[in-house]
Amino acid sequence: MRNAVTLALAAALSTASLGGIAFAQTTSSTTATATSDMNDMIRIVRISENSDSDDANNQVPEMFQSPTAEVTAEAQAEVRATPALMAELQENSIEVDNVLAIDTAANGGKIVYVK
């Protein structure tokens, strides 16, 4: 009797995990096509003294908190060369000189770090 219960439980758990994989596959394909607008893929992060907090959701990587002059120059050049980035900064009243760094997100979007 104990073996039958264990077998039934194992079968139920393995089936549940397969359903989760199938669901994840279907949602990722629809999400990728839904975000075709470039402005939806631009995130502006303001760097302040509070940027080094212990909150995992608000942490800014160290390399973007104090970027080198070269990283900042490359980021500002990328903004000037990309109309969508320039428009997003203007929409948020941010001057190009305040751009510190740019990172590419996992979804291909841009994360612009500004002071």
Backbone torsions as a table, in degrees:
resi	resn	phi	psi	omega
1	MET	NA	-42.5	-178.9
2	ARG	-64.1	-39.1	178.9
3	ASN	-64.7	-36.7	180.0
4	ALA	-66.6	-41.5	178.6
5	VAL	-65.4	-43.0	179.0
6	THR	-62.6	-43.3	179.4
7	LEU	-64.2	-42.6	179.4
8	ALA	-65.3	-41.0	178.3
9	LEU	-65.1	-42.9	179.1
10	ALA	-64.0	-41.1	178.8
11	ALA	-65.2	-40.7	179.7
12	ALA	-65.7	-42.2	-179.9
13	LEU	-67.4	-39.2	-179.5
14	SER	-70.2	-34.7	177.3
15	THR	-68.5	-39.1	-179.9
16	ALA	-63.8	-38.3	-179.5
17	SER	-70.0	-33.4	177.8
18	LEU	-67.3	-36.1	177.5
19	GLY	-64.2	-36.9	178.4
20	GLY	-66.2	-36.5	178.8
21	ILE	-66.7	-44.2	180.0
22	ALA	-63.4	-40.0	179.1
23	PHE	-64.1	-43.0	-179.4
24	ALA	-63.7	-35.8	179.6
25	GLN	-67.0	-38.7	-178.3
26	THR	-74.0	-36.0	-178.2
27	THR	-73.9	-32.5	-178.5
28	SER	-66.8	-35.6	-179.1
29	SER	-71.4	-35.8	179.1
30	THR	-74.9	-31.3	179.4
31	THR	-67.7	-39.9	-177.4
32	ALA	-63.9	-36.9	-178.9
33	THR	-80.6	-22.7	-177.6
34	ALA	-75.1	-21.0	-176.8
35	THR	-104.4	58.1	-178.6
36	SER	-84.5	-20.1	-179.8
37	ASP	-75.3	125.7	-176.8
38	MET	-62.1	-36.3	-178.1
39	ASN	-64.8	-26.0	176.0
40	ASP	-73.3	-14.4	-176.7
41	MET	-105.4	16.6	177.8
42	ILE	-115.6	126.6	178.7
43	ARG	-123.0	130.0	178.8
44	ILE	-103.1	127.2	179.7
45	VAL	-117.9	120.8	178.6
46	ARG	-88.2	126.7	-179.3
47	ILE	-93.6	126.7	178.7
48	SER	-137.4	-175.6	178.6
49	GLU	-64.0	-23.5	-178.1
50	ASN	-85.6	2.1	-175.9
51	SER	-68.0	-17.6	-178.9
52	ASP	-97.8	29.7	-179.3
53	SER	-67.1	164.4	179.2
54	ASP	-83.9	-3.6	180.0
55	ASP	-69.0	119.1	-175.6
56	ALA	-62.8	-26.5	-179.2
57	ASN	-79.4	-18.9	-175.2
58	ASN	-115.3	10.5	-176.9
59	GLN	-74.5	135.3	174.5
60	VAL	-106.8	127.6	179.9
61	PRO	-55.4	144.9	-176.8
62	GLU	-55.8	-39.1	-177.8
63	MET	-64.8	-18.2	177.5
64	PHE	-100.0	-16.8	176.8
65	GLN	-71.6	-38.2	179.9
66	SER	-135.1	70.4	-177.3
67	PRO	-71.7	157.3	177.0
68	THR	-73.2	164.8	178.8
69	ALA	-61.7	-34.5	179.2
70	GLU	-65.8	-44.4	179.2
71	VAL	-62.3	-42.8	179.9
72	THR	-65.1	-42.6	179.4
73	ALA	-63.7	-41.5	178.0
74	GLU	-64.4	-40.6	179.8
75	ALA	-64.3	-44.3	-179.8
76	GLN	-66.8	-35.4	176.4
77	ALA	-66.6	-39.3	178.4
78	GLU	-64.7	-39.2	178.2
79	VAL	-63.0	-45.8	-179.2
80	ARG	-63.7	-30.0	-177.6
81	ALA	-88.0	-10.9	-176.3
82	THR	-116.5	107.3	-177.0
83	PRO	-57.4	-37.1	-179.3
84	ALA	-65.7	-40.2	177.7
85	LEU	-66.4	-43.6	-180.0
86	MET	-61.8	-43.2	179.7
87	ALA	-63.9	-40.6	-179.9
88	GLU	-64.9	-40.8	177.9
89	LEU	-65.3	-43.2	178.9
90	GLN	-63.6	-38.4	178.6
91	GLU	-62.3	-30.4	-179.7
92	ASN	-100.8	11.6	178.4
93	SER	56.2	46.7	179.1
94	ILE	-116.0	127.7	178.1
95	GLU	-80.5	149.6	-179.4
96	VAL	-58.9	-34.0	-179.7
97	ASP	-64.1	-15.8	179.2
98	ASN	-90.5	-3.2	177.9
99	VAL	-76.2	125.9	-179.7
100	LEU	-98.5	-41.1	-176.4
101	ALA	-162.7	161.5	175.6
102	ILE	-132.7	137.4	177.6
103	ASP	-125.2	153.0	176.1
104	THR	-99.9	125.4	-179.4
105	ALA	-75.5	169.2	-179.6
106	ALA	-62.1	-29.4	-179.3
107	ASN	-88.4	5.0	179.2
108	GLY	93.4	-7.1	177.9
109	GLY	-73.4	172.6	-178.7
110	LYS	-110.8	140.2	173.4
111	ILE	-112.7	116.3	-177.4
112	VAL	-103.9	119.2	178.3
113	TYR	-94.7	123.6	-177.7
114	VAL	-127.6	158.1	176.5
115	LYS	-101.8	NA	NA
